[in-house]
Amino acid sequence: MYEINICHLYPDLLNLYGDRGNTIALKKRCEWRGITANIHNITIGEAFVPENYDIIFLGGGQDYEQEIIQNDLLKAKGNEIKNAIENDVVFLCICGGYQLLGNYYRTWDGKEIEFLGALNLWTIGGKERMIGNMVFECSFLKSETFDGMVVGFENHSGRTYLGPEVQPLGKVIKGSGNNGEDNYEGAVYRNVYCSYSHGSLLPKNPLFADHLLALALKRKYRDFVSLQLINDEFEEMARSSMIKKYLKHIV
């Protein structure tokens, strides 16, 4: 029997807009297939051993929560996180967790705050927030039977820009995405997937959850081929209805 271990980093501080729902979705989609899934909550001052985990999740938080964890993230867990990324451990990082993996955050008044530098990206603070429902298209999810559309909710004032070795997660159809300028959302580097989408992302987009699970299982088990299909009729109806609603005024 297959087993997946999911690490939720700083669940007590980085859980904006119900981001914990992402780990719940991963666990349930494993259980429905007979795969054992364990969620391990690791916070400030607790040991982080990335070799123990197959998927690592960082949720969103406001500036206050990001400041609280900054020292622990950079000095206590930083090297382990960087090594895990380069060893192709699967990561999902949302909003504040996404920004924290980058090089720095520059506030709108010019103050520069050092971040982890695990991914070549950076964030510039703005005075106006980018808020609302969003839809973006992920080419790696697109197939003959799936349109590749992902639906979410964004609420951020930071504008994120990607270095050349980091690819965008998707192309924005509705919403602001990374910065409201280049029409891209999120970031992908190796097996790291980052997004500004809250609300939660994976329950709304189960095929995205399955993509992450398949990556983790392929990395862990040589005999793993693909995930068993499960009935997602209800989930697909919900996703499709949201996309139709959000895009009805877009020609």
Secondary structure, 3 states (H helix, E strand, C coil): CCEEEEEEECCCCCCHHHCCHHHHHHHHHHHCCCCEEEEEEECCCCCCCHHHCCEEEECCCCHHHHHHHHHHHHHHCHHHHHHHHHCCCEEEEECHHHHHCCCEEECCCCCEEECCCCCCEEEEEEEEEEEEEEEEECHHHCCCCCCCEEEEEEEEEEEEEECCCCECCEEEEECCCCCCCCCEECEEECCEEEECCECCHHHHCHHHHHHHHHHHHHHHCCCCCCCCCCCCHHHHHHHHHHHHHHHCCCC
